[in-house]
Amino acid sequence: MSVEGVARPKAKILLIEDEEKLSRTLADYLSLNDYEVTYALTGYRGIELFYDRMHEIDLILLDIMLPDI
């Protein structure tokens, strides 16, 4: 809630991480803190999601050591 008492829209995060346990943990944590999270377990899937939703995504969290890109 904002100071005025009006709910603010949730920021939308695209999380791209190949370790499933870490992805789920991060997504759960971010969701608990009022972020809307979509995650991909491969770099290629992350790219697909980005192109499909590029106008909706506010932030990308990216593993820089993804094996497939």
Rosetta blueprint (number, residue, H / E / L):
1 M L
2 S L
3 V L
4 E L
5 G L
6 V L
7 A L
8 R L
9 P L
10 K L
11 A E
12 K E
13 I E
14 L E
15 L E
16 I E
17 E L
18 D L
19 E L
20 E H
21 K H
22 L H
23 S H
24 R H
25 T H
26 L H
27 A H
28 D H
29 Y H
30 L H
31 S H
32 L H
33 N L
34 D L
35 Y E
36 E E
37 V E
38 T E
39 Y E
40 A E
41 L L
42 T L
43 G H
44 Y H
45 R H
46 G H
47 I H
48 E H
49 L H
50 F H
51 Y H
52 D H
53 R H
54 M L
55 H L
56 E L
57 I L
58 D L
59 L E
60 I E
61 L E
62 L E
63 D L
64 I L
65 M L
66 L L
67 P L
68 D L
69 I L
